[in-house]
Amino acid sequence: MLRHMATESCTIRRTTLANGERDPAAATVVASGLGCTPLSSADVRSLGALQQNGLIQSISQVFETVLVSLADVQVNDIAVIDDVTYLVVAVAVWPTMGAQHLTLERVLQ
């Protein structure tokens, strides 16, 4: 059933940090054409720890999605969905379902 809800396509890109900065333009594609569910606003009750740990800057631009694959996705990767760029701030693997839950923060530039 989860696969039927995956109506969006996601590309995962990875970049390295240079002098404490990340250059999204220099990111290389790790995986593309990944099926994912439409983005939904993240539950603000579960974002406090991410904000305290400095993983997110604002709770107003944080979203969640589910990838219906077990791709190589890591925290600080860049996810592109509908030509919008997001920073991956959390990844949770659901191995019994072959899926991953991603928490994303919109990259504002």
DOLONU-344373 format. One record per atom (N, C-alpha, C, O, CB): atom name; x, y, z. Coordinates in pm, 1 decimal, decimal comma. Glycine has a CB too. Example, Ala and Ser with C-alpha at 12.3 -4.5 7.8 and 13.67 -1.06 7.14 Angstrom:
BEGIN
+-------+----------+----------+----------+
| atomo |       px |       py |       pz |
+-------+----------+----------+----------+
|     N |   1319,0 |   -569,0 |    780,0 |
|    CA |   1230,0 |   -450,0 |    780,0 |
|     C |   1320,0 |   -330,0 |    780,0 |
|     O |   1423,6 |   -331,9 |    846,5 |
|    CB |   1130,8 |   -447,3 |    904,6 |
|     N |   1285,0 |   -225,0 |    708,0 |
|    CA |   1367,0 |   -106,0 |    714,0 |
|     C |   1290,0 |      3,0 |    787,0 |
|     O |   1340,9 |    113,8 |    803,9 |
|    CB |   1408,4 |    -59,8 |    572,5 |
+-------+----------+----------+----------+
END
This chain:
BEGIN
+-------+----------+----------+----------+
| atomo |       px |       py |       pz |
+-------+----------+----------+----------+
|     N |     81,4 |   -119,4 |      0,0 |
|    CA |      0,0 |      0,0 |      0,0 |
|     C |     86,4 |    126,8 |      0,0 |
|     O |     50,4 |    226,1 |    -63,1 |
|    CB |    -92,9 |     -0,8 |    120,2 |
|     N |    198,3 |    123,8 |     69,3 |
|    CA |    285,1 |    240,9 |     75,4 |
|     C |    333,9 |    279,6 |    -63,1 |
|     O |    345,8 |    398,4 |    -93,3 |
|    CB |    403,9 |    214,8 |    167,5 |
|     N |    361,9 |    182,8 |   -146,6 |
|    CA |    409,2 |    211,3 |   -282,2 |
|     C |    304,8 |    287,2 |   -364,4 |
|     O |    341,0 |    365,3 |   -452,4 |
|    CB |    446,2 |     81,5 |   -353,0 |
|     N |    177,1 |    265,6 |   -337,0 |
|    CA |     70,8 |    337,2 |   -408,0 |
|     C |     65,0 |    484,2 |   -366,7 |
|     O |     15,5 |    568,2 |   -441,9 |
|    CB |    -64,3 |    270,4 |   -382,0 |
|     N |    115,2 |    514,8 |   -247,7 |
|    CA |    115,0 |    652,8 |   -199,1 |
|     C |    237,1 |    730,6 |   -247,5 |
|     O |    241,4 |    852,9 |   -233,7 |
|    CB |    109,9 |    654,7 |    -47,0 |
|     N |    335,2 |    662,7 |   -303,4 |
|    CA |    459,2 |    726,3 |   -348,4 |
|     C |    438,9 |    786,8 |   -486,6 |
|     O |    475,6 |    727,4 |   -588,0 |
|    CB |    576,0 |    624,5 |   -350,4 |
|     N |    380,5 |    904,6 |   -489,0 |
|    CA |    347,2 |    969,2 |   -615,5 |
|     C |    450,3 |   1073,6 |   -658,0 |
|     O |    437,7 |   1132,2 |   -765,5 |
|    CB |    211,7 |   1033,8 |   -605,4 |
|     N |    551,4 |   1097,4 |   -575,5 |
|    CA |    655,6 |   1195,4 |   -606,2 |
|     C |    785,1 |   1122,1 |   -642,1 |
|     O |    800,1 |   1002,7 |   -616,3 |
|    CB |    678,3 |   1292,0 |   -485,8 |
|     N |    877,4 |   1196,3 |   -701,8 |
|    CA |   1008,3 |   1141,6 |   -734,9 |
|     C |   1115,2 |   1224,1 |   -664,0 |
|     O |   1106,3 |   1346,7 |   -657,5 |
|    CB |   1031,6 |   1140,6 |   -889,1 |
|     N |   1216,0 |   1155,9 |   -611,2 |
|    CA |   1319,3 |   1221,3 |   -531,9 |
|     C |   1457,4 |   1186,2 |   -586,3 |
|     O |   1482,9 |   1072,7 |   -626,7 |
|    CB |   1307,8 |   1180,8 |   -383,8 |
|     N |   1545,3 |   1284,9 |   -586,6 |
|    CA |   1685,9 |   1265,1 |   -620,4 |
|     C |   1768,3 |   1298,7 |   -496,8 |
|     O |   1746,1 |   1401,2 |   -432,4 |
|    CB |   1728,9 |   1353,1 |   -743,4 |
|     N |   1863,0 |   1212,1 |   -464,3 |
|    CA |   1951,0 |   1234,3 |   -349,7 |
|     C |   2089,0 |   1271,0 |   -402,0 |
|     O |   2146,5 |   1200,5 |   -484,9 |
|    CB |   1957,7 |   1108,0 |   -257,4 |
|     N |   2141,1 |   1382,5 |   -352,1 |
|    CA |   2274,0 |   1429,8 |   -390,9 |
|     C |   2360,0 |   1442,3 |   -265,7 |
|     O |   2309,1 |   1467,9 |   -156,5 |
|    CB |   2265,6 |   1566,5 |   -466,7 |
|     N |   2489,5 |   1424,1 |   -282,5 |
|    CA |   2581,6 |   1431,3 |   -168,6 |
|     C |   2695,8 |   1525,9 |   -200,8 |
|     O |   2749,0 |   1526,3 |   -311,8 |
|    CB |   2636,3 |   1291,2 |   -132,5 |
|     N |   2732,2 |   1605,6 |   -102,1 |
|    CA |   2844,6 |   1697,6 |   -115,1 |
|     C |   2928,1 |   1691,3 |     11,7 |
|     O |   2880,4 |   1648,8 |    117,0 |
|    CB |   2795,9 |   1842,8 |   -142,1 |
|     N |   3049,0 |   1732,6 |      0,7 |
|    CA |   3136,5 |   1735,7 |    117,7 |
|     C |   3141,7 |   1877,5 |    171,9 |
|     O |   3110,5 |   1973,8 |    101,9 |
|    CB |   3278,9 |   1684,9 |     82,8 |
|     N |   3181,0 |   1888,3 |    295,5 |
|    CA |   3196,9 |   2019,1 |    357,3 |
|     C |   3337,4 |   2069,4 |    329,6 |
|     O |   3434,5 |   1995,2 |    344,7 |
|    CB |   3169,1 |   2013,1 |    509,7 |
|     N |   3348,6 |   2195,2 |    289,3 |
|    CA |   3477,8 |   2258,8 |    268,2 |
|     C |   3478,3 |   2389,5 |    346,2 |
|     O |   3396,9 |   2478,1 |    320,1 |
|    CB |   3506,0 |   2283,0 |    115,8 |
|     N |   3568,3 |   2401,5 |    440,3 |
|    CA |   3575,8 |   2519,7 |    526,7 |
|     C |   3444,9 |   2543,6 |    600,4 |
|     O |   3404,6 |   2658,1 |    620,8 |
|    CB |   3612,1 |   2643,0 |    444,7 |
|     N |   3378,9 |   2436,3 |    640,1 |
|    CA |   3254,4 |   2447,0 |    715,7 |
|     C |   3132,9 |   2482,9 |    633,4 |
|     O |   3026,0 |   2508,4 |    688,9 |
|    CB |   3270,4 |   2546,8 |    821,6 |
|     N |   3147,3 |   2485,5 |    501,3 |
|    CA |   3035,4 |   2520,7 |    414,0 |
|     C |   3008,1 |   2408,8 |    314,5 |
|     O |   3098,2 |   2335,1 |    274,6 |
|    CB |   3063,9 |   2652,1 |    339,7 |
|     N |   2882,7 |   2398,3 |    275,9 |
|    CA |   2838,3 |   2298,0 |    180,0 |
|     C |   2798,7 |   2369,8 |     51,8 |
|     O |   2728,6 |   2470,9 |     56,6 |
|    CB |   2719,3 |   2213,4 |    236,5 |
|     N |   2842,0 |   2319,6 |    -60,6 |
|    CA |   2807,6 |   2379,4 |   -189,0 |
|     C |   2711,8 |   2286,5 |   -262,8 |
|     O |   2755,8 |   2189,6 |   -324,7 |
|    CB |   2935,0 |   2406,8 |   -274,0 |
|     N |   2580,0 |   2314,6 |   -257,3 |
|    CA |   2484,0 |   2226,3 |   -323,7 |
|     C |   2508,6 |   2211,3 |   -473,8 |
|     O |   2473,6 |   2108,9 |   -532,3 |
|    CB |   2344,6 |   2277,7 |   -301,3 |
|     N |   2568,0 |   2311,5 |   -535,6 |
|    CA |   2593,2 |   2304,2 |   -679,6 |
|     C |   2699,3 |   2199,8 |   -712,8 |
|     O |   2701,6 |   2147,6 |   -824,2 |
|    CB |   2636,3 |   2440,7 |   -732,6 |
|     N |   2786,8 |   2168,7 |   -618,1 |
|    CA |   2893,1 |   2071,1 |   -641,8 |
|     C |   2853,9 |   1930,3 |   -598,5 |
|     O |   2936,5 |   1839,2 |   -604,3 |
|    CB |   3018,7 |   2113,2 |   -569,1 |
|     N |   2731,5 |   1911,0 |   -555,9 |
|    CA |   2687,5 |   1779,9 |   -507,5 |
|     C |   2676,0 |   1680,0 |   -621,8 |
|     O |   2634,6 |   1714,5 |   -732,5 |
|    CB |   2553,2 |   1792,1 |   -434,9 |
|     N |   2712,9 |   1556,7 |   -593,3 |
|    CA |   2700,6 |   1449,9 |   -692,3 |
|     C |   2576,2 |   1367,5 |   -663,6 |
|     O |   2536,3 |   1352,2 |   -548,2 |
|    CB |   2826,2 |   1360,0 |   -692,4 |
|     N |   2515,8 |   1315,1 |   -767,1 |
|    CA |   2393,0 |   1236,2 |   -752,4 |
|     C |   2428,0 |   1098,8 |   -696,6 |
|     O |   2512,7 |   1028,1 |   -751,3 |
|    CB |   2318,2 |   1222,7 |   -888,6 |
|     N |   2361,8 |   1061,9 |   -587,1 |
|    CA |   2379,4 |    931,3 |   -525,1 |
|     C |   2270,6 |    836,2 |   -573,3 |
|     O |   2297,3 |    719,0 |   -600,1 |
|    CB |   2377,2 |    942,9 |   -371,4 |
|     N |   2147,6 |    886,8 |   -584,3 |
|    CA |   2034,3 |    806,4 |   -629,6 |
|     C |   1930,9 |    899,6 |   -691,8 |
|     O |   1911,5 |   1011,8 |   -644,9 |
|    CB |   1972,2 |    724,2 |   -511,8 |
|     N |   1865,6 |    853,3 |   -796,1 |
|    CA |   1763,1 |    936,4 |   -859,8 |
|     C |   1643,5 |    850,4 |   -895,8 |
|     O |   1652,4 |    727,8 |   -902,6 |
|    CB |   1818,9 |   1007,3 |   -985,8 |
|     N |   1531,4 |    917,3 |   -918,7 |
|    CA |   1409,2 |    846,9 |   -954,2 |
|     C |   1351,0 |    764,6 |   -841,1 |
|     O |   1279,7 |    667,3 |   -865,8 |
|    CB |   1434,7 |    758,9 |  -1070,0 |
|     N |   1380,0 |    802,0 |   -718,0 |
|    CA |   1327,9 |    728,7 |   -602,5 |
|     C |   1183,6 |    769,1 |   -576,5 |
|     O |   1153,1 |    888,3 |   -570,5 |
|    CB |   1414,8 |    754,3 |   -477,0 |
|     N |   1096,9 |    674,6 |   -561,6 |
|    CA |    958,4 |    704,5 |   -528,9 |
|     C |    945,4 |    747,4 |   -384,6 |
|     O |   1004,6 |    686,9 |   -295,3 |
|    CB |    869,8 |    584,4 |   -556,1 |
|     N |    867,2 |    852,4 |   -361,6 |
|    CA |    844,7 |    898,3 |   -224,9 |
|     C |    702,1 |    951,1 |   -212,1 |
|     O |    636,7 |    984,2 |   -311,0 |
|    CB |    947,8 |   1007,7 |   -185,3 |
|     N |    656,8 |    957,8 |    -89,1 |
|    CA |    524,0 |   1011,6 |    -63,0 |
|     C |    529,4 |   1163,7 |    -74,3 |
|     O |    636,7 |   1222,3 |    -59,3 |
|    CB |    472,4 |    967,9 |     77,4 |
|     N |    416,1 |   1228,7 |   -100,4 |
|    CA |    415,3 |   1375,8 |   -102,5 |
|     C |    461,9 |   1430,4 |     32,9 |
|     O |    436,5 |   1370,3 |    137,3 |
|    CB |    272,9 |   1429,6 |   -136,7 |
|     N |    529,6 |   1544,0 |     29,7 |
|    CA |    579,9 |   1603,7 |    153,3 |
|     C |    464,8 |   1645,0 |    243,4 |
|     O |    360,5 |   1691,7 |    197,4 |
|    CB |    669,2 |   1724,5 |    122,7 |
|     N |    486,4 |   1626,8 |    371,6 |
|    CA |    390,4 |   1676,1 |    469,8 |
|     C |    469,1 |   1754,2 |    574,5 |
|     O |    586,8 |   1726,8 |    598,1 |
|    CB |    307,9 |   1558,3 |    535,2 |
|     N |    403,9 |   1850,5 |    636,2 |
|    CA |    470,6 |   1927,7 |    740,6 |
|     C |    508,0 |   1836,3 |    855,1 |
|     O |    429,3 |   1750,8 |    895,8 |
|    CB |    381,1 |   2042,8 |    790,5 |
|     N |    628,1 |   1854,4 |    906,8 |
|    CA |    674,9 |   1770,9 |   1016,4 |
|     C |    599,0 |   1803,5 |   1143,8 |
|     O |    555,9 |   1917,0 |   1164,3 |
|    CB |    825,3 |   1789,0 |   1037,9 |
|     N |    583,1 |   1705,0 |   1227,9 |
|    CA |    516,2 |   1720,4 |   1356,2 |
|     C |    606,8 |   1802,3 |   1447,9 |
|     O |    713,5 |   1755,4 |   1487,6 |
|    CB |    482,2 |   1581,5 |   1419,5 |
|     N |    565,3 |   1922,9 |   1481,4 |
|    CA |    650,8 |   2012,5 |   1559,9 |
|     C |    682,8 |   1956,3 |   1698,4 |
|     O |    782,7 |   1995,9 |   1758,4 |
|    CB |    584,0 |   2148,3 |   1574,4 |
|     N |    601,6 |   1866,2 |   1750,0 |
|    CA |    629,9 |   1808,3 |   1881,2 |
|     C |    755,2 |   1721,7 |   1878,6 |
|     O |    819,8 |   1703,3 |   1981,8 |
|    CB |    511,3 |   1726,0 |   1929,2 |
|     N |    790,3 |   1668,0 |   1761,0 |
|    CA |    907,3 |   1580,1 |   1753,2 |
|     C |   1031,8 |   1652,1 |   1702,0 |
|     O |   1135,3 |   1588,4 |   1682,3 |
|    CB |    876,9 |   1462,1 |   1663,5 |
|     N |   1024,0 |   1782,7 |   1680,3 |
|    CA |   1136,8 |   1854,7 |   1623,5 |
|     C |   1225,0 |   1923,8 |   1726,2 |
|     O |   1331,9 |   1974,1 |   1691,6 |
|    CB |   1087,1 |   1955,0 |   1527,3 |
|     N |   1182,6 |   1927,1 |   1850,5 |
|    CA |   1259,2 |   1996,8 |   1953,8 |
|     C |   1402,0 |   1946,2 |   1965,8 |
|     O |   1495,2 |   2026,0 |   1974,8 |
|    CB |   1190,2 |   1983,2 |   2086,4 |
|     N |   1420,2 |   1815,2 |   1966,1 |
|    CA |   1555,1 |   1758,9 |   1979,1 |
|     C |   1640,9 |   1793,6 |   1858,9 |
|     O |   1759,5 |   1822,9 |   1874,2 |
|    CB |   1548,6 |   1607,3 |   1996,1 |
|     N |   1583,1 |   1790,8 |   1739,3 |
|    CA |   1660,0 |   1825,9 |   1620,0 |
|     C |   1704,3 |   1971,4 |   1623,8 |
|     O |   1815,6 |   2004,1 |   1582,6 |
|    CB |   1577,8 |   1799,5 |   1494,0 |
|     N |   1616,2 |   2059,6 |   1673,8 |
|    CA |   1650,7 |   2201,1 |   1681,8 |
|     C |   1756,5 |   2224,8 |   1789,8 |
|     O |   1848,9 |   2303,6 |   1769,7 |
|    CB |   1525,2 |   2285,4 |   1710,2 |
|     N |   1743,5 |   2157,6 |   1903,5 |
|    CA |   1841,2 |   2173,6 |   2011,3 |
|     C |   1978,8 |   2123,6 |   1969,8 |
|     O |   2080,3 |   2180,8 |   2009,6 |
|    CB |   1794,6 |   2099,7 |   2136,3 |
|     N |   1983,0 |   2017,8 |   1890,6 |
|    CA |   2110,6 |   1961,9 |   1846,4 |
|     C |   2170,2 |   2038,8 |   1729,4 |
|     O |   2277,1 |   2002,8 |   1680,1 |
|    CB |   2092,9 |   1817,1 |   1807,9 |
|     N |   2103,4 |   2143,1 |   1684,8 |
|    CA |   2154,9 |   2225,0 |   1577,1 |
|     C |   2139,4 |   2165,1 |   1439,1 |
|     O |   2202,9 |   2211,1 |   1344,2 |
|    CB |   2296,0 |   2252,8 |   1601,2 |
|     N |   2055,4 |   2062,3 |   1426,0 |
|    CA |   2036,1 |   1998,1 |   1296,0 |
|     C |   1939,3 |   2073,9 |   1207,5 |
|     O |   1946,0 |   2062,8 |   1085,1 |
|    CB |   1987,0 |   1857,2 |   1314,7 |
|     N |   1849,9 |   2150,5 |   1266,8 |
|    CA |   1757,6 |   2232,5 |   1188,2 |
|     C |   1762,9 |   2375,7 |   1238,8 |
|     O |   1791,5 |   2400,5 |   1355,9 |
|    CB |   1612,6 |   2176,8 |   1195,7 |
|     N |   1735,3 |   2468,8 |   1149,8 |
|    CA |   1739,3 |   2610,6 |   1184,3 |
|     C |   1602,3 |   2664,8 |   1221,2 |
|     O |   1591,0 |   2755,9 |   1303,1 |
|    CB |   1796,0 |   2690,2 |   1069,4 |
|     N |   1498,0 |   2608,6 |   1160,8 |
|    CA |   1363,1 |   2661,0 |   1179,3 |
|     C |   1263,8 |   2546,8 |   1166,3 |
|     O |   1281,3 |   2458,6 |   1082,3 |
|    CB |   1331,7 |   2773,3 |   1076,9 |
|     N |   1160,3 |   2547,6 |   1248,4 |
|    CA |   1060,6 |   2441,7 |   1235,3 |
|     C |    955,1 |   2475,6 |   1131,1 |
|     O |    868,9 |   2392,8 |   1101,8 |
|    CB |    994,0 |   2415,7 |   1369,0 |
|     N |    960,3 |   2596,2 |   1074,5 |
|    CA |    857,3 |   2635,1 |    978,7 |
|     C |    881,7 |   2578,8 |    839,2 |
|     O |    789,9 |   2578,4 |    757,1 |
|    CB |    848,8 |   2785,0 |    971,5 |
|     N |   1001,4 |   2531,9 |    810,1 |
|    CA |   1034,8 |   2480,8 |    678,1 |
|     C |   1079,0 |   2334,4 |    684,1 |
|     O |   1162,3 |   2292,0 |    604,0 |
|    CB |   1144,4 |   2566,2 |    615,3 |
|     N |   1024,6 |   2257,3 |    777,4 |
|    CA |   1064,0 |   2118,3 |    796,2 |
|     C |    949,7 |   2027,1 |    752,4 |
|     O |    833,8 |   2046,7 |    788,8 |
|    CB |   1102,7 |   2091,1 |    944,1 |
|     N |    986,8 |   1926,3 |    672,8 |
|    CA |    888,1 |   1836,5 |    614,7 |
|     C |    929,5 |   1691,5 |    635,1 |
|     O |   1043,4 |   1662,3 |    671,3 |
|    CB |    869,4 |   1866,2 |    465,6 |
|     N |    834,6 |   1601,1 |    611,2 |
|    CA |    860,2 |   1458,5 |    619,9 |
|     C |    812,9 |   1390,6 |    492,3 |
|     O |    717,1 |   1434,1 |    428,3 |
|    CB |    791,0 |   1397,6 |    743,3 |
|     N |    881,7 |   1283,6 |    457,1 |
|    CA |    841,8 |   1200,7 |    344,5 |
|     C |    889,5 |   1058,9 |    372,1 |
|     O |    971,6 |   1035,7 |    460,9 |
|    CB |    899,6 |   1255,1 |    209,6 |
|     N |    837,3 |    965,3 |    295,3 |
|    CA |    880,9 |    826,5 |    304,8 |
|     C |    929,4 |    783,4 |    167,3 |
|     O |    855,8 |    791,0 |     68,9 |
|    CB |    765,8 |    733,4 |    356,3 |
|     N |   1054,8 |    737,8 |    161,9 |
|    CA |   1107,9 |    678,8 |     39,5 |
|     C |   1069,4 |    531,6 |     38,7 |
|     O |   1083,6 |    462,9 |    139,9 |
|    CB |   1263,5 |    697,3 |     29,1 |
|     N |   1021,6 |    484,0 |    -73,1 |
|    CA |    981,6 |    343,1 |    -80,0 |
|     C |   1096,8 |    260,3 |   -138,5 |
|     O |   1079,0 |    180,6 |   -230,6 |
|    CB |    851,8 |    326,1 |   -166,2 |
|     N |   1214,4 |    282,6 |    -81,6 |
|    CA |   1332,7 |    204,8 |   -117,1 |
|     C |   1433,0 |    219,6 |     -3,9 |
|     O |   1418,0 |    305,0 |     83,5 |
|    CB |   1394,0 |    251,5 |   -254,1 |
|     N |   1534,7 |    136,0 |     -6,5 |
|    CA |   1641,6 |    145,3 |     92,4 |
|     C |   1766,3 |    199,3 |     23,4 |
|     O |   1866,6 |    129,3 |      9,3 |
|    CB |   1669,8 |      6,4 |    158,9 |
|     N |   1758,3 |    323,4 |    -18,7 |
|    CA |   1869,2 |    389,0 |    -88,0 |
|     C |   1974,3 |    434,4 |     12,6 |
|     O |   1949,0 |    437,9 |    133,1 |
|    CB |   1818,6 |    509,1 |   -171,1 |
|     N |   2090,8 |    468,8 |    -37,2 |
|    CA |   2200,1 |    518,3 |     45,5 |
|     C |   2175,6 |    666,3 |     75,1 |
|     O |   2227,5 |    754,0 |      6,0 |
|    CB |   2338,2 |    497,1 |    -24,8 |
|     N |   2095,8 |    692,6 |    178,6 |
|    CA |   2063,6 |    830,1 |    218,2 |
|     C |   2123,6 |    854,1 |    355,9 |
|     O |   2107,2 |    772,8 |    446,9 |
|    CB |   1908,1 |    855,6 |    218,7 |
|     N |   2192,9 |    966,2 |    370,3 |
|    CA |   2257,8 |   1001,2 |    496,0 |
|     C |   2217,2 |   1141,4 |    539,0 |
|     O |   2175,4 |   1223,5 |    457,4 |
|    CB |   2410,5 |    991,4 |    482,8 |
|     N |   2230,1 |   1167,2 |    668,8 |
|    CA |   2208,9 |   1302,3 |    720,9 |
|     C |   2307,5 |   1395,5 |    650,0 |
|     O |   2423,1 |   1359,5 |    628,0 |
|    CB |   2227,7 |   1307,5 |    877,9 |
|     N |   2261,6 |   1513,6 |    615,0 |
|    CA |   2335,1 |   1617,5 |    541,7 |
|     C |   2337,8 |   1595,2 |    391,5 |
|     O |   2399,0 |   1673,9 |    319,3 |
|    CB |   2475,8 |   1625,2 |    592,4 |
|     N |   2273,1 |   1490,3 |    342,5 |
|    CA |   2255,0 |   1477,1 |    198,2 |
|     C |   2155,5 |   1582,0 |    152,5 |
|     O |   2088,2 |   1644,5 |    234,5 |
|    CB |   2206,9 |   1334,1 |    159,5 |
|     N |   2146,4 |   1601,0 |     23,9 |
|    CA |   2052,0 |   1695,7 |    -33,8 |
|     C |   1946,7 |   1617,0 |   -110,2 |
|     O |   1979,6 |   1533,2 |   -194,2 |
|    CB |   2124,0 |   1798,7 |   -126,6 |
|     N |   1820,5 |   1644,0 |    -80,9 |
|    CA |   1709,3 |   1579,9 |   -151,2 |
|     C |   1644,4 |   1684,5 |   -241,0 |
|     O |   1619,4 |   1797,3 |   -198,6 |
|    CB |   1604,9 |   1518,6 |    -50,6 |
|     N |   1617,7 |   1646,2 |   -364,3 |
|    CA |   1549,9 |   1735,7 |   -457,7 |
|     C |   1417,7 |   1670,8 |   -495,8 |
|     O |   1414,1 |   1561,4 |   -552,2 |
|    CB |   1638,0 |   1764,8 |   -584,8 |
|     N |   1308,7 |   1740,8 |   -463,7 |
|    CA |   1173,5 |   1692,6 |   -493,6 |
|     C |   1099,1 |   1807,1 |   -561,0 |
|     O |   1091,5 |   1917,0 |   -506,1 |
|    CB |   1098,1 |   1643,3 |   -363,1 |
|     N |   1044,7 |   1782,3 |   -678,4 |
|    CA |    974,5 |   1886,7 |   -755,3 |
|     C |   1061,0 |   2011,3 |   -774,9 |
|     O |   1012,3 |   2123,7 |   -761,9 |
|    CB |    843,9 |   1925,4 |   -684,8 |
|     N |   1187,4 |   1991,5 |   -805,8 |
|    CA |   1282,4 |   2101,0 |   -830,2 |
|     C |   1304,2 |   2191,5 |   -709,2 |
|     O |   1350,9 |   2304,4 |   -724,5 |
|    CB |   1234,5 |   2184,3 |   -945,7 |
|     N |   1271,7 |   2144,4 |   -590,7 |
|    CA |   1296,4 |   2218,4 |   -466,7 |
|     C |   1401,5 |   2140,8 |   -388,1 |
|     O |   1395,1 |   2018,2 |   -378,8 |
|    CB |   1163,7 |   2237,7 |   -382,4 |
|     N |   1497,5 |   2212,6 |   -331,8 |
|    CA |   1610,0 |   2151,5 |   -261,5 |
|     C |   1584,4 |   2149,3 |   -111,4 |
|     O |   1542,3 |   2248,7 |    -52,2 |
|    CB |   1740,2 |   2226,7 |   -292,1 |
|     N |   1611,2 |   2032,6 |    -51,0 |
|    CA |   1594,1 |   2013,2 |     92,4 |
|     C |   1720,4 |   1949,7 |    148,7 |
|     O |   1788,0 |   1872,7 |     80,4 |
|    CB |   1469,4 |   1925,4 |    122,8 |
|     N |   1751,7 |   1982,1 |    273,3 |
|    CA |   1861,4 |   1919,0 |    345,1 |
|     C |   1803,6 |   1803,2 |    426,0 |
|     O |   1703,7 |   1820,5 |    495,9 |
|    CB |   1936,2 |   2021,7 |    437,4 |
|     N |   1865,0 |   1685,8 |    417,3 |
|    CA |   1820,3 |   1570,1 |    495,7 |
|     C |   1873,4 |   1587,5 |    637,8 |
|     O |   1994,6 |   1591,3 |    659,0 |
|    CB |   1870,0 |   1433,8 |    432,1 |
|     N |   1782,7 |   1598,1 |    735,2 |
|    CA |   1824,9 |   1618,6 |    873,8 |
|     C |   1806,5 |   1494,6 |    959,9 |
|     O |   1861,1 |   1487,1 |   1070,0 |
|    CB |   1748,4 |   1733,4 |    934,4 |
|     N |   1730,1 |   1397,1 |    911,1 |
|    CA |   1713,6 |   1271,6 |    984,8 |
|     C |   1669,1 |   1163,0 |    888,1 |
|     O |   1593,1 |   1187,8 |    794,4 |
|    CB |   1610,9 |   1287,5 |   1101,0 |
|     N |   1718,6 |   1041,1 |    913,2 |
|    CA |   1683,1 |    924,8 |    832,6 |
|     C |   1651,1 |    810,2 |    926,8 |
|     O |   1728,6 |    779,9 |   1017,5 |
|    CB |   1797,9 |    886,1 |    733,8 |
|     N |   1537,4 |    747,0 |    905,1 |
|    CA |   1499,8 |    629,2 |    983,0 |
|     C |   1463,8 |    518,3 |    884,7 |
|     O |   1376,9 |    535,7 |    799,2 |
|    CB |   1380,2 |    660,1 |   1080,8 |
|     N |   1530,7 |    405,5 |    897,6 |
|    CA |   1509,8 |    293,0 |    805,3 |
|     C |   1400,5 |    202,5 |    859,9 |
|     O |   1398,3 |    169,7 |    978,6 |
|    CB |   1641,4 |    212,7 |    784,0 |
|     N |   1310,3 |    162,9 |    771,6 |
|    CA |   1206,6 |     65,0 |    803,2 |
|     C |   1237,2 |    -61,5 |    724,1 |
|     O |   1177,3 |    -83,5 |    618,8 |
|    CB |   1062,8 |    120,1 |    770,1 |
|     N |   1330,1 |   -146,1 |    772,8 |
|    CA |   1374,8 |   -260,5 |    693,1 |
|     C |   1265,3 |   -362,3 |    663,2 |
|     O |   1269,7 |   -428,6 |    559,6 |
|    CB |   1486,8 |   -329,1 |    763,5 |
|     N |   1168,2 |   -375,6 |    751,2 |
|    CA |   1062,5 |   -474,0 |    725,3 |
|     C |    970,1 |   -429,8 |    613,4 |
|     O |    902,1 |   -512,2 |    552,2 |
|    CB |    981,7 |   -498,9 |    851,4 |
|     N |    967,4 |   -299,4 |    586,5 |
|    CA |    883,6 |   -245,9 |    479,0 |
|     C |    966,2 |   -208,4 |    356,6 |
|     O |    909,5 |   -176,4 |    252,1 |
|    CB |    806,1 |   -124,4 |    528,2 |
|     N |   1099,2 |   -211,6 |    367,3 |
|    CA |   1184,3 |   -168,8 |    257,1 |
|     C |   1167,6 |    -21,4 |    226,7 |
|     O |   1162,3 |     18,7 |    110,5 |
|    CB |   1154,4 |   -250,0 |    133,7 |
|     N |   1159,4 |     59,6 |    331,8 |
|    CA |   1134,4 |    202,8 |    314,6 |
|     C |   1218,7 |    282,4 |    415,0 |
|     O |   1276,3 |    226,7 |    508,4 |
|    CB |    982,9 |    234,9 |    332,6 |
|     N |   1224,2 |    413,7 |    392,8 |
|    CA |   1296,7 |    503,9 |    481,6 |
|     C |   1212,6 |    628,0 |    506,9 |
|     O |   1151,8 |    683,0 |    415,1 |
|    CB |   1434,3 |    542,2 |    421,8 |
|     N |   1210,0 |    671,2 |    632,0 |
|    CA |   1142,1 |    795,1 |    670,1 |
|     C |   1246,6 |    905,1 |    674,1 |
|     O |   1347,6 |    892,6 |    743,5 |
|    CB |   1068,5 |    781,2 |    808,7 |
|     N |   1223,1 |   1014,0 |    599,4 |
|    CA |   1317,5 |   1125,5 |    594,6 |
|     C |   1255,0 |   1250,6 |    654,6 |
|     O |   1138,3 |   1280,8 |    629,7 |
|    CB |   1362,6 |   1152,5 |    450,0 |
|     N |   1333,1 |   1322,8 |    733,2 |
|    CA |   1297,0 |   1454,3 |    779,5 |
|     C |   1383,7 |   1552,6 |    701,0 |
|     O |   1506,2 |   1540,2 |    698,6 |
|    CB |   1316,4 |   1469,1 |    935,5 |
|     N |   1319,3 |   1650,3 |    636,8 |
|    CA |   1386,9 |   1740,9 |    544,6 |
|     C |   1364,5 |   1886,3 |    585,9 |
|     O |   1257,0 |   1922,9 |    633,6 |
|    CB |   1337,6 |   1718,0 |    400,8 |
|     N |   1467,2 |   1967,5 |    566,8 |
|    CA |   1453,3 |   2111,8 |    588,8 |
|     C |   1475,4 |   2181,6 |    455,3 |
|     O |   1573,8 |   2155,2 |    386,2 |
|    CB |   1554,8 |   2164,1 |    697,8 |
|     N |   1384,8 |   2269,5 |    419,8 |
|    CA |   1396,6 |   2338,4 |    292,8 |
|     C |   1519,0 |   2429,7 |    293,1 |
|     O |   1543,5 |   2503,2 |    388,8 |
|    CB |   1269,4 |   2418,8 |    263,3 |
|     N |   1594,1 |   2423,3 |    185,6 |
|    CA |   1713,4 |   2506,8 |    172,2 |
|     C |   1668,6 |   2640,1 |    114,7 |
|     O |   1621,4 |   2647,0 |      1,2 |
|    CB |   1822,9 |   2438,7 |     81,2 |
|     N |   1683,6 |   2746,3 |    193,8 |
|    CA |   1643,0 |   2880,1 |    150,1 |
|     C |   1766,7 |   2955,0 |    103,4 |
|     O |   1860,2 |   2977,2 |    180,3 |
|    CB |   1570,3 |   2958,1 |    264,7 |
|     N |   1765,9 |   2993,6 |    -24,0 |
|    CA |   1880,2 |   3068,2 |    -78,5 |
|     C |   1832,4 |   3176,3 |   -170,0 |
|     O |   1913,4 |   3250,2 |   -225,9 |
|    CB |   1976,3 |   2975,9 |   -152,8 |
+-------+----------+----------+----------+
END
